[in-house]
Amino acid sequence: MTWSTDAIPDLNGLRAVITGVTGGLGLHTAIGLARRGAELVVTARDAARAEDAVDRIRRDAPGATIDVVSLDLADLADAKRAAAQVAGAYDRIDVLINNAGIMATPRSSTKDGFELQIGTNHLGHFAWTAGLWPLLDASAARVVSVSSIAHTMAGSIDLSSLTPEGSPRRYKRWQSYGESKLANLMFALELDRRAKASGSGVVSVAAHPGYASTNLTKTGPSVGGLSLPGIGMHQVTRIVGQPASHGAWPLLMAATDPTLTGGEYVGPAGLRGIRGRPTLVGMTRVAREQDLADDLWAASEAAVAVEFTI
């Protein structure tokens, strides 16, 4: 049976927390959940863009309940602060969608000195989720980590990029992006494994949007100023990629399909995962390497200075 948004159940009384809703996948995921009655807690770095996003969500889902939390995933102290704010303000989280991210940026660093892509896409979300864990665990929440078909470009993860010294290798923006998305996928699988081993009711799944037309293709390569590669990639994506609203389908399925029990990966069914209706999809062998998953978890704990015990 082909999944569609009609399959999303009634979400009245449930609370969904979504990172990165000022455009693209996060915005359309928020709209999809709000239309079915979910209360939203959304995060953004830019207050003005967050206000615009809230207005857009309420146009599509009149009467939606939406709270906004400031969150900069490239700043570990801010990720921890935001998690503590959310954990202190709410009695439960039913769905957490770790969506925010950057792509193919020029070489740059987070506030804490980590390579920007692995630091934002993985370490920021790792620290954020660790801070939310007691509430997620008590709520038996669904946690969705957003990966990418770009995880297939990574044959492993250079764990030295998670150290203060950083990786000695020459920076390659797509290699680093692929590794950050592989880290997102491995985090989802390892979170699920540890949750099940501990008897937690948390369900951890991963999703990817295929080749979706979002501003990420322009803003990532253009960090530090507009670039011709970024502009060119964005124009190609607008032609080849599926709309952001369709790219959000796998995220919505991952967040709401009651048949998912944890450890699944959801993505588009058509054209080698580039577009189409969402379904369960495969992943690379390295994504399932248990030794690397254990090492990544330990390296992430050391990098963010948090013991993420489940």
C-alpha positions in Angstrom: 0.0 0.0 0.0 1.4 3.4 -1.0 1.9 5.8 1.9 0.3 9.3 1.7 -0.3 12.0 4.2 -3.9 10.7 4.6 -2.3 7.9 6.6 -1.1 10.3 9.3 -3.3 9.6 12.4 -5.1 12.1 14.5 -2.3 13.9 16.5 -4.5 16.0 18.8 -3.0 16.1 22.3 0.5 15.1 21.0 3.5 17.3 21.1 6.1 17.3 18.3 9.5 19.1 18.6 11.2 19.9 15.3 14.6 21.5 14.7 15.1 23.8 11.8 11.6 25.0 10.6 12.4 28.3 8.8 12.1 26.6 5.4 12.3 23.5 3.3 11.8 20.1 5.0 11.3 21.4 8.5 8.6 23.8 7.5 6.6 21.3 5.5 7.0 18.6 8.2 5.7 21.1 10.7 2.7 21.9 8.5 2.0 18.2 8.0 1.9 17.5 11.7 0.0 20.7 12.6 -2.7 19.8 10.1 -3.4 16.6 12.0 -3.6 18.5 15.3 -0.1 18.1 16.8 1.1 20.8 19.2 4.5 22.1 17.9 7.7 23.2 19.5 10.0 24.5 16.7 13.5 25.7 16.8 15.4 28.3 14.7 18.5 30.4 14.9 16.8 33.5 13.4 13.9 35.0 15.3 12.5 36.9 12.3 12.6 33.9 10.0 11.0 31.8 12.8 8.1 34.3 13.0 7.6 34.0 9.2 7.6 30.2 9.5 5.0 30.3 12.3 2.8 32.6 10.2 3.1 30.2 7.2 2.3 27.1 9.4 -0.8 28.9 10.8 -2.0 29.8 7.3 -1.9 26.1 6.4 -3.1 24.8 9.8 -5.3 27.5 11.3 -5.4 27.4 15.1 -2.1 25.5 15.4 -0.4 25.7 18.8 3.3 26.6 18.1 6.0 27.6 20.5 9.4 28.7 19.2 12.8 28.0 20.9 16.0 29.6 19.9 18.6 27.0 19.0 22.1 27.2 17.3 23.4 23.7 16.7 26.8 25.1 15.9 27.2 26.2 19.5 27.2 23.3 22.0 26.5 25.5 24.9 23.4 26.8 23.2 22.3 23.3 22.2 22.5 22.3 25.9 20.8 25.5 27.0 17.9 25.0 24.5 17.5 21.3 25.6 17.3 22.3 29.2 14.8 25.0 28.3 12.5 22.5 26.5 12.9 19.9 29.2 12.0 22.3 31.9 9.0 23.8 30.0 7.1 20.7 28.9 5.8 17.6 30.6 6.3 15.3 27.5 7.6 15.0 24.0 5.8 12.6 21.8 7.9 13.1 18.6 11.3 14.7 18.2 12.5 15.3 14.6 16.1 16.3 14.3 16.0 17.9 10.9 18.1 21.1 11.0 21.4 20.9 9.1 23.8 22.5 6.6 25.3 21.1 3.4 28.6 21.3 1.5 29.8 24.4 3.2 33.2 25.9 2.5 35.7 25.0 5.3 34.6 26.5 8.5 34.3 25.7 12.2 31.6 25.7 14.9 31.9 27.9 17.9 33.6 25.0 19.7 36.2 24.5 16.9 34.8 21.4 15.2 34.4 21.2 11.4 31.2 22.9 10.7 29.2 20.1 9.0 29.9 17.3 11.4 29.7 19.8 14.3 26.3 21.1 13.3 24.6 18.1 11.7 25.8 15.5 14.2 27.4 16.9 17.4 24.8 19.7 17.9 22.0 17.2 17.6 23.8 14.7 19.8 24.2 17.2 22.6 20.6 18.5 22.1 19.1 15.0 22.2 21.2 14.0 25.2 19.8 16.9 27.1 16.2 15.9 26.2 16.7 12.2 26.9 15.1 12.0 30.3 12.0 13.6 29.0 12.1 11.5 25.8 12.5 8.4 27.8 9.7 9.2 30.2 7.4 10.0 27.2 8.3 6.9 25.2 8.9 9.3 22.3 9.5 8.7 18.6 12.9 10.2 17.6 13.5 10.8 13.9 17.0 11.6 12.7 17.2 13.1 9.2 20.0 11.6 7.1 20.6 11.7 3.3 21.3 9.5 0.3 24.7 11.3 0.6 25.5 8.9 3.4 26.4 6.4 0.7 29.4 8.7 -0.3 31.1 7.9 3.0 33.1 4.7 3.5 33.6 5.5 7.2 33.7 8.4 9.6 36.9 10.2 10.3 36.6 10.3 14.1 39.5 12.7 14.4 37.1 15.4 13.1 35.4 15.0 16.5 38.5 16.0 18.4 39.8 19.4 19.3 42.7 18.9 17.0 40.5 18.1 14.1 41.2 16.0 11.1 44.6 16.3 9.4 43.2 15.4 6.0 42.5 18.0 3.2 39.0 19.3 3.6 36.5 18.1 1.0 33.1 19.6 1.5 31.1 16.7 0.0 33.1 14.1 1.9 32.5 15.9 5.2 28.8 16.3 4.4 28.5 12.6 3.6 30.2 11.6 6.8 27.9 13.9 8.8 24.8 12.3 7.3 26.3 8.8 7.9 26.7 9.9 11.5 23.0 10.9 11.7 22.0 7.5 10.4 24.3 5.6 12.7 23.1 7.7 15.6 19.5 6.7 14.9 20.4 3.0 14.7 22.5 3.1 17.8 20.0 5.1 19.8 17.4 2.4 18.8 19.7 -0.4 19.8 20.5 1.1 23.2 16.9 2.1 23.9 15.7 -1.5 23.2 18.6 -3.0 25.3 17.6 -0.8 28.3 13.9 -1.5 28.0 13.0 2.1 27.1 9.9 2.8 25.1 11.6 5.3 22.8 11.4 4.4 19.1 14.3 5.7 17.0 14.0 5.8 13.2 15.8 7.6 10.4 14.6 9.2 7.2 15.9 10.9 4.2 14.1 13.3 1.7 15.7 12.1 -1.5 16.8 14.9 -3.8 14.5 17.7 -2.5 14.4 21.2 -3.8 15.2 23.4 -0.7 17.3 26.4 0.0 19.9 24.1 1.5 21.5 23.6 -1.9 22.1 27.4 -2.1 22.8 28.4 1.5 25.2 25.7 2.3 27.8 26.1 -0.5 27.3 29.9 -0.1 28.2 30.2 3.6 30.5 33.2 3.8 29.0 34.8 0.7 27.2 33.8 -2.5 29.1 31.4 -4.7 28.6 30.4 -8.4 28.7 26.6 -7.5 26.0 27.2 -4.9 23.8 29.2 -7.2 24.3 26.7 -10.0 23.5 23.7 -7.8 20.4 25.4 -6.5 19.1 26.0 -10.0 19.7 22.3 -11.0 18.0 21.1 -7.9 14.9 23.2 -8.6 14.6 21.4 -12.0 15.6 17.8 -11.0 14.6 17.6 -7.3 11.2 16.9 -6.0 9.4 19.7 -4.1 10.3 20.3 -0.5 6.7 19.3 0.5 7.3 15.9 -1.1 10.7 15.6 0.5 9.0 16.0 3.9 6.9 12.9 3.2 9.5 10.4 4.5 10.0 12.5 7.7 6.2 12.5 8.2 6.0 8.8 7.7 8.9 8.1 10.0 7.3 10.4 12.7 3.8 9.0 12.6 3.6 5.5 11.1 2.5 3.3 14.0 3.9 0.1 12.4 7.5 1.3 12.8 9.2 -0.3 15.8 12.6 1.3 15.6 15.8 0.9 13.5 14.0 1.6 10.2 15.1 4.0 7.5 12.5 5.7 5.4 13.0 7.4 2.0 11.5 7.9 -1.4 10.6 4.8 -3.3 11.4 5.9 -6.9 14.4 6.7 -9.1 17.1 5.3 -6.8 15.8 7.1 -3.8 15.7 10.5 -5.4 11.9 11.1 -5.4 8.6 9.4 -4.9 6.3 8.2 -2.2 8.0 7.1 1.1 8.8 3.6 1.9 11.4 1.6 3.9 14.7 1.8 2.2 18.2 0.2 2.5 21.4 1.7 3.7 25.1 1.0 3.3 26.9 -1.8 5.1 29.1 0.7 7.0 26.0 2.3 8.5 25.4 -1.0 10.4 28.9 -1.4 11.6 28.5 -1.9 15.4 32.2 -1.2 16.3 32.1 2.1 14.4 28.8 3.0 16.0 30.2 2.4 19.5 33.3 4.4 18.7 31.2 7.2 17.2 29.0 7.4 20.3 32.0 7.5 22.6 33.8 10.1 20.5 30.6 12.2 20.4 30.3 12.0 24.2 33.8 13.2 24.6 33.4 16.0 22.0 30.3 17.5 23.6 31.4 16.7 27.2 28.1 14.9 28.0 27.6 11.3 29.1 24.7 10.2 27.1 23.7 7.1 29.1 20.6 5.2 28.1 
